[in-house]
């Protein structure tokens, strides 16, 4: 039992002592220079229009759905429900695919 306590204290003492060694990255490393911005990403960021995002959100809210568990009844008023929302998303997505994937 005494041997275990002495061994534990020895290990803790050795592990807790500060080491003069430095990791290689601190000794030889240098900060990385920033890479140039990707023109395609800059173009995509410039195309972001907050008013268009707001218009999209308002259109989605207008369907009266909150999630995919919303009623699938066909007796809803025109332009309401998940089916109308899905149709609208498909109509918006198709032109976007032509722009981004060409």
Beta strands, then each sheet from edge to edge (+ up, - down):
end
